[in-house]
Each structure stands twice: as structure tokens, then as C-alpha cells.
Amino acid sequence: MPSPVAIDRAIRSQRRFLPLELSSPLIAALVVLALVIWPVYVFPAGYPQPVTFALLLAFVCVLIKDPASVAGMIRKPEIGLIALFLVYTLVVNAIFSIFYQDPEPLRNTAYYMQVLLGCMAINYVLRTEPTAPRLLTIAILGALAVQFVTFAVSVPVQGVRATLLFENPNQLGFFGLLALAFILLLQRYTGYPAIVSALGAAVSVLFVMLSLSKGAILAAFALLFLYLMLAPIHDRRWQRLRPALLIAFPLAVITLAVIYRDQIAMLGAVADRLAEIGASSDDSFAGRSYIRIAIWPQYLLFGAGEGLLGRWEYPREIHSMFGTLLFSYGLPGLGIVCTLLAVVWRRNSRDFIIYFVPILLYSVVHQPMRQSMMWTLLISLAHFGPVSGIRSSGYARKR
């Protein structure tokens, strides 16, 4: 927990846009750097990216500075369940790596090790830095700025799904979706003007639309609708306007798409992409490789391990987080992750619905489990649960 001196410094710095009073400047700087370079993919798919190295270095610094806190974090239910999932994936993937004499399944466990250590580094900053919401907001805005500069320099071809600094459009769409969730979640804890969050949210939605990812587009609009419906509003005038906004928002989206789809190429591309739902070859049980679960149900008990796709009649990754959990790690793996979701739900049910249910909707048709930022969003929801609705100055005093 932050010391009284650190809290006093945080309160004095509330009028500053940049939180300069930090109890662990190096660790905070590494976490901010990791989030800023989050969208930068330098190495081929399947290899650690720059964000991984920054988060691992931050964790090493935490381990050196405050080793006792590492054990304390493991005892927290949300971190402990991620660690338990890591151990289970290690056991299952080791068995199949030895049996097939191929290290590929263990590489997937290495991803989850990176997820765990990264979540612990960010959780440490959340717990020890009273101005952590501002740090994370600035970092997410920085990541959006990196992508926006890339977009401005190399405008994507009309009608072609954009990737920018990512390797495929779905990664860009999921980045925009997660950035939107973080920006809106943190807004009420930072004390920043609403225009800051509005700009960040607008740019996030822009990237979701540029990706033309059907799952990300639908999830982003679901998130915005849930935000309008459930987010806490302290201004009574806005409270009275909420019912009108809930009706106006979907009508405005539909109207813009219908009227301006020919004038604005991106709106036309998004409308055409959404019209393909159910008609595309990958929008089917077999196209998403769910059929593997039906053909080899014996693996539902303990899992078939992750990877080694050449073993199967349909050698594609299951395009679903839940499908991958169930087939690769069986009922125990799915049960551990569902327990984690239930823990976060109990600690912060309203924000879980607003910010993570859309992520779960996306995860039905995509496999984002190796994305550290998805797990970090869960950790953040659990952290803010006990102080949900308290603004930044109150948050600093509370923590």
C-alpha cells in the first residue's frame, strides 16, 4: 500500500497532467514504456515482442526491490488463479511435448508465463502508485498515438483491412477494443477532462473500424452501449438524458452507416463487412475449427495440449478462447479460467459487464489468450472493484 507521504504527494499532484511524484519511478517507467510500445510488432508471429521484454524487466525490478510483494500478489485470488492456470498448462503441454518429441506446446506455456509476470508488474504499480490510473491512461494514449502516426504516414488502401504495426487485422481490432475499455474504465479515476477520454475512445474506435474485424466491431459497439447504459454518472442532468442516449446511440450509428456509406469509404467497408456475418466460410462450426471438439471428445477431460496442429484433420487453431481452453486444456483448464472470471465478477460486477463482457463476446470467435493486455484488464477490474465510483483524489486517499 502507498505510504502516507506518497499519498500526500499524489494529492498535491492532482492538478498536473503528468504524475511526477512516484514511489518506484523505474518500475512505473518500464510499465508505461511497455504499454506505449504494445502495438509495435518487431519479430515474427510466435516470438516475444518489445512489450514482453519491457514487462519482464519491470517484473525483475519488482522482484529485486520488493520480493515479499511477489508472494503477496500470488496469494491474491486473481493472480493466484493465473499462476494455477500456468502450472496446469505446463503439465499438459509437457506431456504432449515429450510424447511427440516437439517443444511447440511448451512454447505456449511460455506465453502464459509472460502473461503472469506482466500482470504482476502492472498490479504492483496499481497497488503502490496512487497516480496509477493517470500513468496507465497516459501510456494507453501513447500507444494510440504511435498507431495514429503510423496511420497518418501510410493511409490504408480503401476496402483493405488495415494492420498498421500489427501482423494481422484482428490484432489491430483487438488492440482498439482493449484500448477503448482501458480509456473508459480509467476515466473516472484520473480527474482528466472528459475530452481526453473522448479523443482516446474515438481513436480506439477508428482502429477497430480500420481493422474490419467483425468480432471487434460488434464488441466495441456493445461496449459503448453498455457504457452508456451502466456507467456511473454523477451529473443529474446527464442521468436524465441517459434513456434518450440509449435510444439515440444505435439510431445514430445506423443512420450514419446508411446515409454516408457511399461518401465515407470506411463506413461502407464496415457495413459490407458486417453484412458478411453468417455468409463467410469462416463463420461456421467447421470454419472456426469447433468441429475438432466433436470429433475428438476424449480430450475434453484433461486436454490435448496447445499447438501441434498437424495432428488434426482440420489443422487450424480453434478460433475461440473458450474452444481452445476446452479442447487444449480440458474441463480443468476451462474451470480455472471461469473461476478467475467469477472472482473478478464478484469484486466488480458492474465494470465487469461494461468492459469485459464485450471482450468475452469477441473471444467466442477469436483466440486472444496470449494477449497480456487482456489479462491486465481483468486484473485492473479486480483492483478497482473495492473503490468503484471513487474519483481520482478520493482514490488516492483511499489507497
C-alpha positions in Angstrom: 0.0 0.0 0.0 1.2 3.6 -0.7 2.8 5.3 2.3 1.1 8.5 3.8 3.9 10.6 2.2 3.3 9.1 -1.2 -0.5 9.7 -0.9 0.1 13.3 0.1 2.4 13.8 -2.9 -0.2 12.2 -5.2 -2.9 14.6 -3.9 -0.7 17.6 -4.4 0.0 16.5 -8.0 -3.7 16.1 -8.9 -3.6 19.4 -10.9 -0.7 18.1 -13.0 -1.4 16.2 -16.2 1.8 14.2 -15.8 2.0 12.3 -12.4 5.6 13.2 -11.5 5.5 12.0 -7.8 6.3 8.3 -8.0 7.4 5.8 -5.3 9.0 3.5 -7.8 10.0 5.6 -10.9 11.9 2.9 -12.7 9.2 0.3 -12.4 6.5 2.8 -13.3 8.5 4.0 -16.3 9.0 0.4 -17.6 5.3 -0.4 -17.3 4.4 2.9 -19.2 7.0 2.1 -21.8 5.6 -1.4 -22.2 2.1 -0.1 -22.8 3.3 2.6 -25.2 5.1 0.0 -27.4 2.3 -2.5 -27.0 1.2 -2.1 -30.7 4.8 -2.4 -32.0 5.4 -5.9 -33.5 9.1 -6.3 -34.5 9.6 -10.0 -34.6 7.6 -12.8 -36.5 4.4 -14.2 -35.0 5.0 -16.6 -32.2 8.0 -14.8 -30.8 8.2 -12.3 -27.9 7.6 -8.7 -28.9 9.2 -5.5 -27.3 6.2 -5.2 -24.9 7.2 -8.6 -23.4 10.8 -7.6 -22.7 9.7 -4.3 -21.0 7.2 -6.1 -18.8 9.7 -8.8 -17.9 12.3 -6.2 -17.0 9.7 -4.4 -14.8 8.9 -7.7 -13.0 12.6 -8.3 -12.4 12.8 -4.8 -10.8 9.8 -5.6 -8.6 11.5 -8.8 -7.6 14.7 -7.0 -6.6 13.1 -4.1 -4.9 10.2 -5.8 -3.0 10.4 -9.6 -3.2 7.8 -10.0 -0.4 5.2 -8.3 -2.6 5.6 -11.0 -5.2 4.5 -13.7 -2.7 1.7 -11.4 -1.6 0.4 -10.9 -5.1 0.4 -14.7 -5.7 -1.9 -15.0 -2.7 -4.4 -12.7 -4.3 -7.1 -14.8 -5.9 -7.0 -13.2 -9.4 -3.1 -13.5 -9.6 -3.1 -16.9 -8.0 -5.6 -18.3 -10.5 -3.5 -17.1 -13.4 -0.5 -18.8 -11.8 -2.5 -22.0 -11.3 -3.6 -21.9 -15.0 0.1 -21.5 -15.9 1.1 -24.6 -13.9 -1.7 -26.7 -15.4 -0.7 -25.7 -19.0 2.9 -26.6 -18.1 1.8 -30.1 -17.0 -0.5 -30.7 -20.0 1.9 -29.2 -22.7 4.9 -31.0 -21.2 3.2 -34.4 -21.5 2.4 -33.8 -25.2 5.8 -32.3 -25.9 7.5 -35.4 -24.6 5.1 -37.7 -26.3 5.5 -36.1 -29.7 9.1 -35.0 -29.1 8.3 -31.5 -30.1 8.7 -28.4 -27.9 5.9 -26.4 -29.6 3.3 -27.0 -26.8 5.7 -25.7 -24.2 6.2 -22.5 -26.2 2.5 -21.8 -25.5 3.1 -22.2 -21.8 6.0 -19.7 -22.1 3.4 -17.2 -23.4 1.3 -17.6 -20.2 4.4 -17.2 -18.1 4.9 -13.8 -19.8 1.3 -13.0 -19.1 1.6 -13.8 -15.4 4.8 -11.8 -14.9 3.5 -8.9 -16.8 0.3 -8.9 -14.8 2.3 -8.9 -11.6 4.4 -6.0 -12.7 1.3 -3.9 -13.6 -0.5 -5.0 -10.5 2.5 -3.8 -8.4 2.2 -0.3 -10.0 -1.6 -0.3 -9.4 -1.0 -1.1 -5.7 1.9 1.1 -4.9 1.4 4.2 -7.1 -1.5 6.4 -6.1 -1.4 8.1 -9.5 -1.5 4.7 -11.3 -4.8 5.5 -13.2 -3.1 8.5 -14.8 0.1 6.5 -15.6 -1.9 3.9 -17.4 -4.1 6.4 -19.2 -1.0 8.3 -20.5 0.5 5.0 -21.6 -2.6 3.9 -23.5 -2.9 7.3 -25.1 0.8 7.0 -26.1 0.1 3.6 -27.7 -2.8 5.1 -29.6 -0.6 8.0 -30.7 2.0 5.5 -32.1 -0.6 3.8 -34.1 -2.2 7.1 -35.3 1.1 8.4 -36.6 1.6 5.1 -38.5 -1.9 5.5 -39.9 -1.3 9.2 -40.9 2.0 8.3 -42.6 0.7 5.2 -44.5 -3.1 5.5 -45.0 -4.5 2.0 -45.6 -5.8 1.1 -49.0 -9.6 1.7 -49.4 -11.5 -1.5 -48.7 -8.4 -3.4 -47.5 -8.3 -4.5 -43.8 -5.6 -2.4 -42.1 -2.8 -3.9 -39.9 -0.6 -0.8 -39.2 2.1 -2.0 -36.8 0.5 -5.4 -36.2 0.8 -8.5 -38.2 -2.8 -9.1 -39.0 -6.1 -7.0 -38.9 -7.6 -9.0 -36.0 -4.7 -7.9 -33.7 -5.4 -4.2 -34.6 -9.1 -4.7 -34.0 -8.5 -6.3 -30.6 -5.9 -3.5 -29.7 -8.6 -0.9 -30.4 -11.1 -2.8 -28.4 -8.9 -3.2 -25.3 -7.7 0.5 -25.6 -11.3 1.6 -25.6 -12.0 -0.5 -22.5 -9.0 0.9 -20.6 -9.7 4.5 -21.5 -13.3 4.4 -20.4 -12.5 2.4 -17.3 -9.8 4.7 -16.1 -11.5 8.0 -16.9 -13.3 8.4 -13.6 -10.2 7.7 -11.6 -7.9 10.2 -13.3 -9.7 13.5 -12.9 -8.7 14.4 -16.5 -11.2 16.5 -18.6 -13.7 14.3 -20.4 -12.3 15.5 -23.8 -9.1 13.4 -23.1 -11.1 10.2 -22.8 -13.4 11.2 -25.7 -10.4 11.6 -28.0 -8.8 8.4 -26.8 -12.1 6.5 -27.3 -12.6 8.0 -30.8 -9.2 6.9 -31.9 -9.7 3.4 -30.5 -13.0 3.0 -32.4 -11.2 4.3 -35.5 -8.7 1.5 -35.3 -11.4 -1.1 -34.7 -13.2 0.0 -37.8 -10.0 0.1 -39.9 -9.3 -3.5 -38.9 -12.7 -4.5 -40.4 -12.7 -7.3 -37.7 -16.4 -8.3 -37.4 -15.9 -9.5 -33.8 -14.0 -6.4 -32.7 -16.6 -4.0 -34.4 -19.6 -5.7 -32.7 -17.8 -5.9 -29.4 -16.8 -2.2 -29.5 -20.3 -1.1 -30.1 -21.6 -3.4 -27.4 -19.0 -1.9 -25.0 -20.1 1.7 -25.9 -23.8 0.8 -25.5 -23.2 -0.9 -22.1 -21.1 2.1 -21.0 -24.0 4.5 -21.8 -26.4 2.2 -20.0 -24.5 1.3 -16.9 -21.5 3.6 -16.3 -21.9 5.8 -13.1 -23.0 9.3 -13.8 -22.8 12.0 -11.0 -24.3 14.8 -13.0 -28.1 14.7 -12.6 -28.7 16.4 -16.0 -26.8 13.5 -17.7 -28.7 11.0 -15.7 -31.9 12.3 -17.0 -30.6 12.2 -20.6 -29.4 8.6 -20.3 -32.6 7.0 -21.6 -32.5 9.3 -24.7 -28.9 8.5 -25.3 -29.6 4.7 -25.2 -32.1 5.2 -28.0 -30.1 7.8 -29.9 -26.8 5.9 -30.0 -27.8 2.9 -32.0 -30.1 5.0 -34.2 -27.2 7.4 -34.9 -24.9 4.5 -35.8 -27.4 3.0 -38.2 -28.2 6.4 -39.8 -24.6 7.3 -40.4 -24.0 3.9 -41.9 -27.0 4.1 -44.3 -26.6 7.8 -45.3 -22.9 8.2 -45.6 -21.7 4.7 -46.6 -21.1 5.9 -50.2 -19.5 9.2 -49.2 -17.2 7.8 -46.4 -15.3 4.7 -47.7 -14.6 3.3 -44.2 -18.3 3.3 -43.3 -19.1 1.5 -46.5 -16.4 -1.1 -45.9 -17.6 -1.6 -42.3 -21.2 -2.1 -43.5 -20.1 -4.5 -46.2 -18.0 -6.5 -43.7 -20.8 -6.8 -41.2 -23.2 -7.9 -44.0 -20.9 -10.9 -44.4 -21.7 -12.3 -41.0 -23.0 -15.8 -41.4 -22.1 -15.9 -45.1 -18.3 -16.1 -44.9 -16.7 -19.5 -44.9 -15.1 -19.0 -41.5 -18.4 -18.1 -39.9 -19.3 -21.7 -39.3 -18.7 -24.5 -36.8 -16.1 -26.1 -39.1 -14.6 -22.8 -40.3 -13.8 -21.9 -36.7 -12.4 -25.4 -36.1 -15.0 -26.1 -33.4 -15.7 -29.4 -35.2 -12.4 -30.8 -33.7 -14.2 -30.8 -30.3 -16.9 -33.0 -31.7 -14.6 -35.4 -33.5 -12.2 -36.0 -30.6 -14.3 -35.6 -27.4 -12.0 -37.7 -25.3 -9.7 -34.7 -24.9 -12.3 -32.7 -23.1 -11.4 -34.5 -19.8 -7.8 -33.2 -19.4 -7.0 -31.5 -22.7 -5.0 -32.2 -25.8 -2.3 -29.6 -25.3 -1.9 -26.4 -27.3 -0.2 -26.5 -30.7 1.0 -29.4 -32.9 -2.0 -28.6 -35.3 -0.7 -31.2 -37.8 -2.3 -33.9 -35.5 -5.8 -33.0 -36.5 -7.9 -33.5 -39.6 -8.5 -29.7 -39.7 -5.0 -28.3 -39.0 -6.1 -24.8 -37.9 -6.1 -23.2 -34.5 -9.6 -23.1 -32.9 -10.7 -19.5 -33.4 -12.2 -19.2 -29.9 -10.8 -18.7 -26.5 -13.4 -20.9 -24.9 -13.0 -23.6 -27.6 -9.2 -23.5 -27.2 -9.5 -23.8 -23.4 -11.9 -26.7 -23.6 -10.1 -28.7 -26.2 -6.4 -27.9 -25.3 -6.8 -27.9 -21.5 -10.0 -29.8 -20.9 -12.5 -29.1 -18.2 -9.9 -28.3 -15.6 -8.3 -25.5 -17.7 -11.7 -24.1 -18.6 -12.8 -24.3 -15.0 -9.7 -22.4 -13.7 -10.3 -19.5 -16.2 -14.1 -19.5 -15.4 -13.3 -19.3 -11.7 -11.0 -16.3 -12.4 -13.8 -14.6 -14.3 -16.2 -15.3 -11.4 -13.7 -13.8 -8.9 -13.4 -10.6 -10.8 -17.2 -10.5 -11.4 -17.8 -10.7 -7.6 -15.4 -7.9 -6.9 -16.6 -5.6 -9.6 -19.7 -6.8 -11.3 -20.8 -3.6 -12.9 -17.5 -2.8 -14.6 -17.1 -6.5 -15.5 -20.3 -6.3 -17.5 -19.4 -3.0 -19.1 -15.7 -3.6 -20.0 -15.2 -7.3 -20.1 -18.4 -8.9 -21.3 -17.7 -7.4 -24.8 -14.2 -8.9 -24.6 -15.8 -12.3 -23.9 -18.1 -11.8 -26.9 -15.1 -11.2 -29.1 -13.4 -14.3 -27.6 -16.2 -16.6 -28.8 -14.8 -16.2 -32.3 -11.2 -15.3 -31.7 -8.3 -16.6 -29.5 -6.8 -13.7 -27.6 -5.5 -15.7 -24.6 -1.8 -14.8 -25.4 -2.5 -11.1 -25.2 -1.1 -9.8 -21.9 -3.3 -6.7 -22.0 -6.5 -8.8 -21.9 -5.4 -10.4 -18.6 -4.2 -7.0 -17.4 -7.7 -5.6 -18.0 -9.1 -8.3 -15.8 -6.5 -7.5 -13.0 -7.4 -3.9 -13.3 -11.1 -4.6 -12.9 -10.4 -6.6 -9.8 -8.2 -3.9 -8.4 -10.7 -1.1 -8.9 -13.6 -3.1 -7.7 -13.4 -2.1 -4.0 -13.2 1.6 -4.9 -15.6 1.6 -7.8 -17.1 5.0 -8.4 -14.5 7.0 -6.4 -12.8 9.7 -8.4 -9.0 10.2 -8.6 -8.4 12.4 -5.5 -10.6 10.2 -3.4 -9.0 7.1 -4.9 -5.5 8.4 -3.9 -6.7 9.0 -0.3 -8.4 5.6 -0.2 -5.5 3.6 -1.4 
